[in-house]
Amino acid sequence: MGRLRTFDVDEALAAALETFWQQGYDGTPIQALCQAMGLQPGSVYAAFGSKRALFVAAVHRYIDTVSAEAIERINGAPSGLEGLRAYFGHLVDAMVDGKRQWGCLITNSLVEFAERDPELSGLFRLHLARLETSFAAALARARADGELSPGAGPEAATMLVALVQGMNVMAKSKPGRRQLQVIADAALAGLTASPPAA
């Protein structure tokens, strides 16, 4: 009969996620993970199987928590344009004062893994596709409500995803709130209808 676990797996996974997020997969030795998780190597391997399996679990946790919360800001807003503004406002806040100053785990991992791990690359692409779908739905709502400039619509979702990925990379150099906000505001201004003249 195996020994019962005496630690909270969810708390340990959250600690591993933060460590991978800050240092990357290759930059995080198993000893650093064990220290962050407060566990011995045997307990980590018994619970998760391998460093790679732990990383995959951390990526899923990131998608289910950090990313899901951000996407809900788009989908849960009263209007499409408000959803986009809420998403980018939160993004800038997190890049300046929160954990997004480490960049985005998905963006960082895409750069790190490239094509060397097809399974993980597929997971990253699925995440980006979900974000693009949410952007497209918000843009469709905004266009239906007359909030967008002529010619703007759901097809701009791809551009917004690319913008977010660029901002994620920039965040690691700590550019400051003003620069990040200017980028986000300019992108949305280019899509937004001008208010009627007084």
MIDOSE-1310 file (N, C-alpha, C; in nm, 2 decimals, decimal comma, always signed):
residues 198
mgrl	+0,09/-0,12/+0,00/+0,00/+0,00/+0,00/+0,09/+0,12/+0,00; +0,06/+0,22/-0,09/+0,15/+0,34/-0,10/+0,12/+0,44/+0,01; +0,22/+0,52/+0,03/+0,20/+0,62/+0,14/+0,11/+0,73/+0,10; +0,03/+0,78/+0,19/-0,07/+0,89/+0,16/+0,01/+1,02/+0,14
rtfd	-0,04/+1,10/+0,05/+0,02/+1,23/+0,03/-0,01/+1,32/+0,15; +0,08/+1,40/+0,19/+0,06/+1,49/+0,31/+0,08/+1,63/+0,26; +0,06/+1,66/+0,14/+0,06/+1,80/+0,09/-0,05/+1,82/-0,01; -0,08/+1,95/-0,02/-0,19/+2,00/-0,11/-0,14/+2,00/-0,25
vdea	-0,18/+1,91/-0,34/-0,14/+1,91/-0,48/-0,16/+2,04/-0,55; -0,28/+2,10/-0,53/-0,31/+2,22/-0,60/-0,22/+2,34/-0,56; -0,19/+2,34/-0,43/-0,09/+2,45/-0,38/+0,05/+2,42/-0,44; +0,09/+2,30/-0,44/+0,22/+2,26/-0,50/+0,22/+2,30/-0,65
laaa	+0,12/+2,27/-0,72/+0,11/+2,30/-0,86/+0,11/+2,45/-0,89; +0,04/+2,53/-0,80/+0,05/+2,68/-0,81/+0,19/+2,73/-0,79; +0,26/+2,67/-0,70/+0,40/+2,72/-0,68/+0,49/+2,68/-0,80; +0,47/+2,56/-0,85/+0,54/+2,52/-0,97/+0,51/+2,61/-1,09
letf	+0,38/+2,65/-1,11/+0,34/+2,74/-1,21/+0,42/+2,87/-1,20; +0,42/+2,93/-1,09/+0,49/+3,06/-1,07/+0,64/+3,05/-1,10; +0,70/+2,94/-1,07/+0,84/+2,92/-1,09/+0,87/+2,90/-1,24; +0,79/+2,82/-1,31/+0,81/+2,81/-1,45/+0,78/+2,94/-1,52
wqqg	+0,68/+3,01/-1,47/+0,64/+3,14/-1,54/+0,75/+3,24/-1,53; +0,82/+3,24/-1,42/+0,93/+3,34/-1,40/+1,06/+3,30/-1,47; +1,09/+3,17/-1,47/+1,22/+3,12/-1,51/+1,22/+3,04/-1,64; +1,10/+3,00/-1,69/+1,10/+2,92/-1,81/+1,12/+2,77/-1,78
ydgt	+1,10/+2,69/-1,87/+1,11/+2,54/-1,85/+1,26/+2,51/-1,84; +1,34/+2,54/-1,94/+1,48/+2,50/-1,94/+1,55/+2,57/-1,82; +1,51/+2,69/-1,78/+1,58/+2,77/-1,68/+1,54/+2,73/-1,54; +1,45/+2,63/-1,53/+1,41/+2,58/-1,39/+1,45/+2,44/-1,36
piqa	+1,56/+2,43/-1,29/+1,60/+2,29/-1,25/+1,50/+2,23/-1,15; +1,50/+2,10/-1,15/+1,41/+2,03/-1,06/+1,43/+2,07/-0,91; +1,55/+2,10/-0,88/+1,58/+2,14/-0,74/+1,50/+2,27/-0,70; +1,50/+2,37/-0,80/+1,43/+2,49/-0,78/+1,28/+2,47/-0,76
lcqa	+1,23/+2,38/-0,84/+1,09/+2,34/-0,83/+1,05/+2,28/-0,70; +1,14/+2,19/-0,65/+1,12/+2,12/-0,52/+1,12/+2,23/-0,41; +1,21/+2,32/-0,42/+1,22/+2,43/-0,32/+1,10/+2,51/-0,32; +1,05/+2,55/-0,44/+0,93/+2,64/-0,44/+0,81/+2,56/-0,40
mglq	+0,80/+2,43/-0,42/+0,68/+2,35/-0,39/+0,69/+2,30/-0,24; +0,81/+2,31/-0,18/+0,83/+2,27/-0,05/+0,83/+2,11/-0,04; +0,88/+2,05/-0,14/+0,87/+1,90/-0,15/+1,00/+1,84/-0,18; +1,02/+1,72/-0,15/+1,14/+1,64/-0,19/+1,12/+1,59/-0,33
pgsv	+1,22/+1,57/-0,41/+1,21/+1,52/-0,55/+1,12/+1,39/-0,56; +1,13/+1,30/-0,46/+1,05/+1,18/-0,47/+0,90/+1,21/-0,47; +0,86/+1,31/-0,39/+0,72/+1,35/-0,38/+0,67/+1,41/-0,51; +0,76/+1,50/-0,57/+0,72/+1,56/-0,70/+0,71/+1,46/-0,81
yaaf	+0,80/+1,36/-0,82/+0,79/+1,26/-0,92/+0,67/+1,17/-0,90; +0,65/+1,14/-0,77/+0,53/+1,05/-0,74/+0,40/+1,11/-0,77; +0,39/+1,25/-0,75/+0,26/+1,32/-0,78/+0,25/+1,35/-0,93; +0,35/+1,38/-1,00/+0,34/+1,44/-1,13/+0,41/+1,35/-1,24
gskr	+0,50/+1,27/-1,20/+0,56/+1,17/-1,30/+0,70/+1,22/-1,35; +0,71/+1,34/-1,39/+0,83/+1,40/-1,45/+0,82/+1,55/-1,45; +0,94/+1,61/-1,48/+0,94/+1,76/-1,49/+0,85/+1,80/-1,60; +0,85/+1,74/-1,72/+0,77/+1,78/-1,83/+0,62/+1,76/-1,80
alfv	+0,58/+1,65/-1,73/+0,44/+1,63/-1,69/+0,40/+1,74/-1,60; +0,49/+1,78/-1,51/+0,46/+1,89/-1,41/+0,44/+2,02/-1,49; +0,52/+2,04/-1,59/+0,51/+2,16/-1,67/+0,37/+2,16/-1,75; +0,34/+2,05/-1,80/+0,21/+2,04/-1,88/+0,09/+2,07/-1,78
aavh	+0,10/+2,02/-1,66/+0,00/+2,04/-1,56/-0,01/+2,19/-1,53; +0,11/+2,25/-1,52/+0,12/+2,40/-1,48/+0,06/+2,48/-1,60; +0,08/+2,44/-1,72/+0,03/+2,51/-1,84/-0,13/+2,50/-1,84; -0,18/+2,38/-1,81/-0,32/+2,37/-1,80/-0,38/+2,45/-1,69
ryid	-0,31/+2,46/-1,58/-0,36/+2,54/-1,47/-0,36/+2,69/-1,51; -0,26/+2,73/-1,58/-0,25/+2,87/-1,62/-0,37/+2,90/-1,72; -0,39/+2,81/-1,81/-0,50/+2,83/-1,90/-0,64/+2,84/-1,83; -0,65/+2,75/-1,73/-0,78/+2,74/-1,66/-0,81/+2,85/-1,56
tvsa	-0,70/+2,92/-1,52/-0,71/+3,03/-1,42/-0,68/+3,16/-1,48; -0,55/+3,19/-1,50/-0,51/+3,32/-1,55/-0,57/+3,36/-1,68; -0,56/+3,27/-1,78/-0,62/+3,30/-1,91/-0,77/+3,30/-1,91; -0,83/+3,21/-1,84/-0,98/+3,21/-1,84/-1,03/+3,33/-1,77
eaie	-0,97/+3,38/-1,67/-1,02/+3,51/-1,61/-1,00/+3,62/-1,70; -0,89/+3,63/-1,78/-0,87/+3,74/-1,87/-0,98/+3,73/-1,98; -1,00/+3,62/-2,04/-1,10/+3,60/-2,15/-1,24/+3,63/-2,10; -1,27/+3,60/-1,97/-1,40/+3,63/-1,92/-1,43/+3,78/-1,92
ring	-1,32/+3,86/-1,90/-1,34/+4,00/-1,91/-1,39/+4,05/-2,04; -1,35/+3,98/-2,15/-1,40/+4,01/-2,28/-1,55/+3,96/-2,29; -1,57/+3,84/-2,26/-1,70/+3,77/-2,28/-1,81/+3,82/-2,19; -1,77/+3,87/-2,07/-1,87/+3,90/-1,97/-1,91/+4,05/-1,96
apsg	-1,85/+4,13/-2,05/-1,88/+4,27/-2,05/-2,01/+4,30/-2,12; -2,08/+4,42/-2,08/-2,21/+4,45/-2,14/-2,20/+4,47/-2,29; -2,09/+4,52/-2,34/-2,08/+4,54/-2,49/-1,95/+4,49/-2,54; -1,94/+4,47/-2,67/-1,81/+4,42/-2,72/-1,69/+4,51/-2,70
legl	-1,72/+4,64/-2,72/-1,61/+4,74/-2,70/-1,57/+4,75/-2,55; -1,66/+4,74/-2,46/-1,63/+4,74/-2,32/-1,55/+4,62/-2,28; -1,58/+4,51/-2,35/-1,50/+4,38/-2,32/-1,36/+4,40/-2,36; -1,34/+4,46/-2,48/-1,20/+4,48/-2,53/-1,13/+4,57/-2,44
rayf	-1,19/+4,68/-2,40/-1,13/+4,78/-2,31/-1,10/+4,72/-2,17; -1,19/+4,64/-2,12/-1,16/+4,57/-1,99/-1,05/+4,47/-2,00; -1,04/+4,40/-2,11/-0,93/+4,30/-2,13/-0,79/+4,38/-2,13; -0,78/+4,48/-2,22/-0,65/+4,55/-2,23/-0,62/+4,63/-2,11
ghlv	-0,72/+4,68/-2,04/-0,70/+4,75/-1,91/-0,64/+4,66/-1,81; -0,70/+4,54/-1,80/-0,65/+4,44/-1,70/-0,51/+4,40/-1,74; -0,48/+4,38/-1,87/-0,35/+4,33/-1,92/-0,24/+4,43/-1,88; -0,27/+4,56/-1,91/-0,17/+4,66/-1,87/-0,15/+4,66/-1,72
damv	-0,25/+4,66/-1,64/-0,24/+4,65/-1,49/-0,15/+4,54/-1,45; -0,18/+4,42/-1,51/-0,10/+4,30/-1,47/+0,04/+4,31/-1,51; +0,07/+4,37/-1,62/+0,21/+4,39/-1,67/+0,29/+4,49/-1,59; +0,22/+4,58/-1,53/+0,29/+4,68/-1,45/+0,30/+4,64/-1,31
dgkr	+0,19/+4,59/-1,25/+0,19/+4,57/-1,10/+0,17/+4,42/-1,07; +0,15/+4,33/-1,17/+0,11/+4,19/-1,13/+0,21/+4,10/-1,19; +0,17/+3,97/-1,20/+0,26/+3,87/-1,25/+0,28/+3,87/-1,40; +0,21/+3,95/-1,47/+0,23/+3,96/-1,62/+0,36/+4,03/-1,65
qwgc	+0,42/+4,09/-1,54/+0,55/+4,15/-1,57/+0,66/+4,05/-1,60; +0,62/+3,92/-1,58/+0,71/+3,81/-1,62/+0,68/+3,77/-1,77; +0,58/+3,84/-1,83/+0,53/+3,80/-1,96/+0,41/+3,71/-1,94; +0,38/+3,64/-2,05/+0,27/+3,54/-2,05/+0,34/+3,40/-2,06
litn	+0,29/+3,31/-1,97/+0,35/+3,18/-1,97/+0,34/+3,11/-2,11; +0,23/+3,14/-2,18/+0,20/+3,08/-2,31/+0,30/+3,14/-2,41; +0,31/+3,27/-2,41/+0,40/+3,34/-2,51/+0,54/+3,30/-2,48; +0,58/+3,30/-2,35/+0,72/+3,26/-2,32/+0,75/+3,12/-2,36
slve	+0,66/+3,03/-2,35/+0,68/+2,89/-2,38/+0,68/+2,87/-2,53; +0,60/+2,94/-2,60/+0,60/+2,94/-2,75/+0,74/+2,97/-2,80; +0,80/+3,08/-2,75/+0,93/+3,12/-2,79/+1,03/+3,01/-2,75; +1,02/+2,95/-2,63/+1,11/+2,86/-2,58/+1,11/+2,72/-2,65
faer	+0,99/+2,68/-2,67/+0,97/+2,54/-2,73/+0,97/+2,54/-2,88; +0,92/+2,65/-2,94/+0,91/+2,65/-3,09/+0,85/+2,52/-3,14; +0,92/+2,45/-3,23/+0,86/+2,33/-3,29/+0,91/+2,20/-3,22; +0,98/+2,21/-3,11/+1,05/+2,09/-3,06/+0,96/+2,00/-2,98
dpel	+0,84/+2,05/-2,95/+0,74/+1,97/-2,88/+0,60/+1,99/-2,94; +0,56/+1,90/-3,03/+0,43/+1,92/-3,10/+0,31/+1,92/-3,01; +0,32/+1,84/-2,90/+0,20/+1,83/-2,81/+0,18/+1,97/-2,74; +0,29/+2,02/-2,69/+0,28/+2,15/-2,62/+0,25/+2,26/-2,72
sglf	+0,31/+2,26/-2,84/+0,28/+2,36/-2,94/+0,13/+2,36/-2,97; +0,07/+2,24/-2,98/-0,07/+2,23/-3,01/-0,16/+2,29/-2,90; -0,11/+2,27/-2,77/-0,18/+2,33/-2,66/-0,17/+2,48/-2,66; -0,06/+2,53/-2,70/-0,04/+2,68/-2,70/-0,13/+2,74/-2,81
rlhl	-0,13/+2,67/-2,93/-0,21/+2,72/-3,04/-0,36/+2,72/-3,01; -0,40/+2,62/-2,93/-0,54/+2,61/-2,89/-0,58/+2,73/-2,80; -0,49/+2,76/-2,71/-0,51/+2,88/-2,62/-0,52/+3,01/-2,71; -0,43/+3,03/-2,80/-0,44/+3,15/-2,88/-0,56/+3,15/-2,97
arle	-0,61/+3,03/-3,01/-0,73/+3,03/-3,09/-0,85/+3,07/-3,01; -0,85/+3,03/-2,88/-0,96/+3,07/-2,79/-0,97/+3,22/-2,77; -0,85/+3,27/-2,75/-0,84/+3,42/-2,74/-0,89/+3,49/-2,86; -0,85/+3,44/-2,98/-0,89/+3,50/-3,10/-1,04/+3,49/-3,12
tsfa	-1,10/+3,38/-3,08/-1,24/+3,36/-3,09/-1,32/+3,46/-3,00; -1,27/+3,48/-2,88/-1,33/+3,58/-2,79/-1,32/+3,72/-2,85; -1,20/+3,75/-2,90/-1,19/+3,88/-2,97/-1,28/+3,90/-3,08; -1,29/+3,80/-3,17/-1,38/+3,80/-3,28/-1,53/+3,82/-3,24
aala	-1,57/+3,75/-3,14/-1,71/+3,76/-3,09/-1,73/+3,90/-3,03; -1,63/+3,96/-2,96/-1,65/+4,09/-2,91/-1,66/+4,20/-3,02; -1,57/+4,18/-3,12/-1,57/+4,27/-3,24/-1,71/+4,26/-3,31; -1,76/+4,14/-3,33/-1,89/+4,12/-3,39/-2,00/+4,20/-3,32
rara	-2,00/+4,18/-3,19/-2,10/+4,25/-3,10/-2,08/+4,41/-3,12; -1,95/+4,45/-3,12/-1,93/+4,59/-3,13/-1,97/+4,65/-3,26; -1,95/+4,57/-3,37/-1,99/+4,62/-3,50/-2,15/+4,62/-3,51; -2,21/+4,52/-3,45/-2,36/+4,52/-3,45/-2,42/+4,64/-3,38
dgel	-2,34/+4,69/-3,27/-2,39/+4,80/-3,19/-2,34/+4,93/-3,25; -2,27/+4,93/-3,36/-2,23/+5,06/-3,42/-2,11/+5,12/-3,35; -2,03/+5,04/-3,28/-1,92/+5,09/-3,20/-1,79/+5,09/-3,28; -1,78/+5,03/-3,40/-1,66/+5,02/-3,47/-1,66/+5,11/-3,59
spga	-1,54/+5,15/-3,64/-1,53/+5,23/-3,76/-1,56/+5,15/-3,88; -1,60/+5,21/-3,99/-1,64/+5,14/-4,11/-1,53/+5,05/-4,16; -1,56/+4,92/-4,19/-1,46/+4,83/-4,23/-1,40/+4,74/-4,12; -1,42/+4,79/-4,00/-1,36/+4,71/-3,89/-1,46/+4,60/-3,85
gpea	-1,41/+4,49/-3,81/-1,50/+4,38/-3,77/-1,42/+4,26/-3,71; -1,48/+4,14/-3,70/-1,42/+4,03/-3,64/-1,28/+3,99/-3,70; -1,26/+4,02/-3,83/-1,13/+3,99/-3,89/-1,01/+4,05/-3,82; -1,04/+4,16/-3,74/-0,93/+4,23/-3,67/-0,89/+4,15/-3,55
atml	-0,95/+4,04/-3,51/-0,92/+3,96/-3,40/-0,77/+3,90/-3,41; -0,73/+3,86/-3,53/-0,60/+3,81/-3,54/-0,49/+3,92/-3,51; -0,52/+4,04/-3,55/-0,43/+4,15/-3,52/-0,42/+4,18/-3,37; -0,54/+4,17/-3,30/-0,54/+4,19/-3,16/-0,46/+4,08/-3,08
valv	-0,47/+3,95/-3,13/-0,39/+3,85/-3,07/-0,24/+3,87/-3,09; -0,20/+3,92/-3,21/-0,06/+3,95/-3,24/-0,02/+4,06/-3,15; -0,10/+4,16/-3,13/-0,07/+4,28/-3,04/-0,05/+4,23/-2,90; -0,13/+4,14/-2,85/-0,12/+4,09/-2,71/+0,02/+4,02/-2,70
qgmn	+0,05/+3,93/-2,80/+0,18/+3,86/-2,79/+0,30/+3,95/-2,79; +0,29/+4,06/-2,87/+0,40/+4,16/-2,87/+0,41/+4,23/-2,73; +0,30/+4,26/-2,68/+0,30/+4,33/-2,55/+0,35/+4,23/-2,44; +0,32/+4,10/-2,45/+0,37/+4,01/-2,35/+0,52/+4,00/-2,36
vmak	+0,58/+4,01/-2,47/+0,72/+4,01/-2,49/+0,78/+4,14/-2,43; +0,72/+4,25/-2,46/+0,76/+4,38/-2,41/+0,76/+4,39/-2,26; +0,66/+4,32/-2,20/+0,64/+4,33/-2,06/+0,76/+4,29/-1,98; +0,84/+4,19/-2,03/+0,95/+4,14/-1,96/+1,07/+4,25/-1,95
skpg	+1,06/+4,35/-2,04/+1,16/+4,46/-2,03/+1,11/+4,57/-1,94; +0,99/+4,56/-1,88/+0,93/+4,66/-1,79/+0,92/+4,80/-1,85; +0,85/+4,81/-1,96/+0,84/+4,94/-2,03/+0,77/+5,05/-1,96; +0,68/+5,01/-1,86/+0,61/+5,12/-1,79/+0,46/+5,13/-1,84
rrql	+0,38/+5,18/-1,75/+0,24/+5,18/-1,78/+0,21/+5,27/-1,90; +0,27/+5,39/-1,91/+0,23/+5,48/-2,02/+0,26/+5,42/-2,15; +0,37/+5,36/-2,17/+0,40/+5,30/-2,31/+0,31/+5,19/-2,34; +0,28/+5,10/-2,25/+0,18/+4,99/-2,27/+0,04/+5,04/-2,30
qvia	+0,00/+5,14/-2,22/-0,13/+5,20/-2,24/-0,15/+5,27/-2,38; -0,04/+5,34/-2,42/-0,05/+5,40/-2,55/-0,07/+5,30/-2,66; +0,00/+5,18/-2,65/-0,01/+5,08/-2,75/-0,15/+5,02/-2,76; -0,21/+4,99/-2,64/-0,34/+4,94/-2,63/-0,45/+5,04/-2,68
daal	-0,43/+5,16/-2,64/-0,53/+5,27/-2,68/-0,53/+5,29/-2,83; -0,41/+5,29/-2,88/-0,39/+5,31/-3,03/-0,46/+5,20/-3,11; -0,44/+5,08/-3,06/-0,51/+4,97/-3,13/-0,66/+4,98/-3,13; -0,71/+5,01/-3,01/-0,86/+5,02/-3,00/-0,91/+5,14/-3,07
aglt	-0,84/+5,25/-3,07/-0,88/+5,37/-3,14/-0,89/+5,35/-3,29; -0,80/+5,27/-3,34/-0,80/+5,24/-3,48/-0,92/+5,16/-3,53; -0,99/+5,09/-3,43/-1,11/+5,01/-3,46/-1,24/+5,08/-3,43; -1,23/+5,19/-3,35/-1,35/+5,24/-3,29/-1,41/+5,36/-3,37
aspp	-1,54/+5,36/-3,38/-1,61/+5,46/-3,46/-1,59/+5,60/-3,38; -1,58/+5,70/-3,46/-1,57/+5,84/-3,40/-1,70/+5,88/-3,35; -1,70/+5,95/-3,24/-1,83/+5,99/-3,18/-1,90/+6,09/-3,28; -2,03/+6,10/-3,28/-2,09/+6,20/-3,37/-2,06/+6,34/-3,33
aa	-2,04/+6,42/-3,43/-2,01/+6,57/-3,40/-2,12/+6,63/-3,33; -2,08/+6,72/-3,24/-2,18/+6,79/-3,16/-2,26/+6,89/-3,24
